Amino acid sequence: MTIQVAVDNLMKLRAKLNKVSSTKLSVNDFVMKAVSLANVKVPATNSSWMGDFIREYDNVNMCFAVQTDNGLMAPVI
């Protein structure tokens, strides 16, 4: 699947925030925030099939893989 997304406004916001913040934000930071908010807004996207029922979770836990000098790290955020 492929999708095109216009992120011009996101990039402007990111640049503006990075000018005034000591912690620099990446595009991935914004994507993770958007996905987290979507999971809260649409609980069915934050669920698992448990054999004979669907379990919807109250908390949103995301894992994000990052390549480091010590190998692939995937912290849960």
N, C-alpha and C positions, 0 to 999 in steps of 0.2 A: 504494500500500500504506500502511496506517496501523497503528500499534501503540501501545498504551498501556503506559507503564512507570512503576512506582512508584519514585521516586528520593528518598523521604523520608530514608532512612538516608544516602544520598550527600550530600544537602544538609546534614545534621547534621555529617557528617565534614568536608565542605568548610568550614563555618563554624568548626568546632573548629580545623582546620589554619590557616585564615586569621587566627585570633586570635593565633597564636604565630609566624607566618612573615612575614618582610618582603616576600616574593614572594607575591602573591595568586593563588590558583588559581581557574580558571573551570570551569564544567561541561564545556566543551569539552576542557579538559586531561584530565579523567577519561575522557571518551569516547575521546580519542586513545590514552590508555594502555590502555584495555580493548580497542580494536581492534588495537593493536600486539601485545598478549599473545595475542589470538585468532589473529592471523596466525602467531605462533610456534607455538602449540599445534596449529593445523590448517594445515599447510603448503600444502594445496591452495587455500586462500584467498589465498595469497601467490604466485600463479603467473600465467603468460601462455601463451596459445595461440600457438605459433611456426610455424604452417603445417602441419607434419606431426608435431609433438610438443608436449608441455606442459613448460614450463620452470618449475621451482620455485626461488624465490630464497632465498638464505641470510640476506640482510639484509631488514629491514623499513624501507622509506622511505615516509613519509606526506607528502602535500601538503595544506596547510590554507589556504584562501583567506580573506584579511582585507582589508576595505575600509579604505584610508587616505586622507589628504588628497592624496596623490600618485597615487591610483588603486588598483586591485586588486593586491594582492601575494599570491603563493602560494609561500611558502617550503617547501622540502622539509626535513622534520624527521626 
